[in-house]
Amino acid sequence: MGAMIIVLLVKYYKQNMIALLKKNGVIVPPRASDTDIVDLIVTTMKVSKSFDKDLRNFLAKPSVLGNVMGEFKNFTEEPKFFGFTKKFLKPLS
């Protein structure tokens, strides 16, 4: 699972991501930033197969997948809205 997908999951489903982390025994600080939560997700995915499975099952829900992939498509088509330029997305040669 790519980093951008995880960032979008936290952006749109923050409370669900916190609940999944807590379900798998991860302590989430009360004032954790989005970046903190992304870091917790990535770290937990590396060590917990059950968390990885829960996260993939959450992402597989049609409404979640549609929202996240729609936003990802927007990012690739209009990167300037995310603070990137087209030059950033050109393949390296």
N, C-alpha and C positions, 0 to 999 in steps of 0.2 A: 504494500500500500504506500502510495507516494505521500511526501510531506505536504503537498498542497491539499490533498484530499483530507488529511488530518486537520490542517488549519481550517478548512471550510467546515468540517464536522464540528469543531469547537466554536466557530463563528455562529453557526446556525442551530446547533444542538448542544450548547454548553452544559445545561443541566443534565441532559441525558448522558453526556460523556462523564460528568462528575459521578453520576449514579453508577455507571458501569465501572469506574475506577473503584468506588467504595465497595461495590458488590464483590470485587476481586481483592479486597483487603488493603487497598491503597488509601493512605490518609491524604486528603486534599485540604490544604490550608484554607481557612475561610475567605481570605482576600487574595486567592491565587489569581494571577493574571491569565489571559488567554495563552500567552507564551509558556507560563508555568504548567498549565494543563496539557498543552501539546507535548512538552518535555516529559511529563508524567506518563502520557499515553505511549509515547515512543519507547520509553524505558520499560514500561510494563509489558508492551508487546514483545519485547526481546526475551523476557523471562517467564511469561505466563501464557501457555497455550490456551487456557480457558478464556482469558481476557481477549486474546487475539480472535478466538472463535466468536465470542460475544460481540466484539466490535464489527467483525465481518458480517455477522447476522443482522446487526443494526443497520449497517450500510446497505445490505441487500433488500431492505424494505423499499418497495417501489417509490413511495413518496420521498424518502430520504435520498435514495439514489438519484431521482429526478432533480431534486433541489441542488444537490452537490454537483452533479455532472453538468447541469445547466449553468451554474456559477463558474465551473471550471471552463466550460466552453466560452463564456463571456470573457474570462481572463485571457484565453488564447487569442480571441478575436479583437479585444480592445484592451490590451495591456496598459495603456496610458491611464486608465481609470484606477489601476492598481499601483501606479507609481513606476511603471516600467515603460521603456520605449521599445519600438519594433526592433531596433538594433539589438537589444538584449535577447530577443527570442530567435535571432537568425542563427542558423547552424554554424558552428566553427569550421573553418576550412584550413 
